[in-house]
């Protein structure tokens, strides 16, 4: 059955693109078509870009058909927007991160090898 909604069309198109298949229907299962966990990351990344959504890879495992994933994606649409970065004044003293602090203290007490 062909996709019914614009989001189903986008999901089906992404499935077809990443799997190298000509047509993907509304009831087609991503994993039954040959998808795997590595390709699933590409799918959610492309859907996120196309629809401005943050879609966890888990969503594809929980809803592997075009129709079911489209419902999940519609719920997440608009959640991928990031706040715009703004320039801030540089502080006079920049504190070390905990990791940098740990590096400095561990090397200061370690004797040098000759």
Order of alpha helices (4+ residues) and beta strands (2+ residues): alpha-alpha-alpha-alpha-alpha
